[in-house]
Amino acid sequence: MAMPKWHEFMAPILKVMSDGQVRDRSQITELAADLAGVTPEERRVTLTTGQPMHANRVGWAISHLTKAGALARPERGTYVISDVGRQLLATHPGVSRADVAMVTGYRRVRTLTTGTDSDVGETVVEALDPRELIDQGIKQINAEVASELLARLHAKSPAFFEDAVVRLLVAMGYGGADGQATVTQQSNDGGIDGIIDQDTLGLNRVYVQAKRYAVDSSVGRPELQAFVGALSGKADGGVFITTGRFSAGAREYASSVPTRIVLIDGQRLAALMIRYAVGVQAKQTVHIVEIDEDFFE
């Protein structure tokens, strides 16, 4: 069973509020989610902003019901069911958008289209709230950029790729304020492509190996074994980064050796580069506004 869409939370919200108690948004969110059967796994799903998806959907349902007059706001940040809300719940227990419009006269204004007049297109738009539509757009853009990032990295020289991954680790905060990060010389590097010193004296050292692989190619157990051998007695841990992926055997081996080995495959590499702005730049910034409650106090 999929998580309810935003409008499918309207019935649980009104049922929760039917006892007449005044509640804040966070209380309504969790009680409505309980009633709707939202699982713990579904509650851990977040938007790109970090907000839980179920909380975002409940929030839009609360807003819709408030604008329709089914919920009232006795004071800032709190809600209580109104007589209109009781009537709506009594006559239309399912509380669809059409029910809200019929009983209250309020209809959500549709300002975003999918570029199609089909019922399917309209259903997709209506099923998602505006923040989720933005979130989906961001995810689609990031997926396209991630694919191009991996293609570009694979097309460049090994030296370029080694430098890129070290720059990424520095951007992520490795190397510390007084530490340093370097790309090893291409000759006689012992299979080590980068060195991260977490302190000035280099007492806490991390070695990096960076390998360009095709997206559908796997780094196997032998490559991991060679990397661990190169670390022996030299570093506290290692990071193996590839544009491809890791075989099951490689992952099993990395988790079984005493030396701490972190594996970063192409998918995760691209996501980290986007997150820490390495090889990408901000194209456009979108500002989302909401009502300033302090202004109206």
Sequence and secondary structure as in RCSB ss.txt:
>XXXX:A:sequence
MAMPKWHEFMAPILKVMSDGQVRDRSQITELAADLAGVTPEERRVTLTTGQPMHANRVGWAISHLTKAGALARPE
RGTYVISDVGRQLLATHPGVSRADVAMVTGYRRVRTLTTGTDSDVGETVVEALDPRELIDQGIKQINAEVASELL
ARLHAKSPAFFEDAVVRLLVAMGYGGADGQATVTQQSNDGGIDGIIDQDTLGLNRVYVQAKRYAVDSSVGRPELQ
AFVGALSGKADGGVFITTGRFSAGAREYASSVPTRIVLIDGQRLAALMIRYAVGVQAKQTVHIVEIDEDFFE
>XXXX:A:secstr
     GGGGHHHHHHHHTT   EEHHHHHHHHHHHHT  HHHHT B TTS BHHHHHHHHHHHHHHHHTSEE SS
TTEEEE HHHHHHHHH TT  HHHHHHHH          S  SHHHHHHHHHS HHHHHHHHHHHHHHHHHHHHH
HHHHHS HHHHHHHHHHHHHHTTTTTTT EEEE  SSS TT  EEEESSTT SSEEEEEEE   TT EE HHHHH
HHHHHHTTT SEEEEEESSEE HHHHHHHHHSSSEEEEE HHHHHHHHHHTTSS             GGGG 
